[in-house]
C-alpha cells in the first residue's frame, strides 16, 4: 500500500466539495522515537490523502481537535482512493492544523498514526527539513510532458 499526502490551499470556509488539484506532495516522516509519523502543514495549507493498493478493510480515521473521531470516506478515481476530510453537510472539512490532531490508517492487523504538525515541530521531531512553502501555481494544468 502506498499513502501520499497532497497539499492545497486551505479554503476560507475550511470545507471542500470535491477533490482539489494537488499543489505537490508533502513529506511524511517517522517521529523520534518512532512510534508514529508526522505530516507537516503550514497555516493556510490543507492536505488530502491518496492511497494506492488493497482497499478491503482499510479504515482512515480523523482525530479532530474538537469533537468525536470520524471515519473518512474514500473518493475513488480510477485506481486511486482519495480521502478528502471529515464529511459535512456541504462537503468535507479539510485536513489542516486547525481541525485535525492526527489520522489513523488501519489495515488488517496494523495501524499507522500520522500526527498533523506545524513545520517547526516536524523538523524537531523527525530531524528532516521542512517542506518548501506552498506554491499556488504548482498545480497540474492539464499539459503532459513528452
Order of alpha helices (4+ residues) and beta strands (2+ residues): beta-beta-beta-beta-beta-beta-beta-beta-beta-beta-beta-beta-beta-beta-alpha
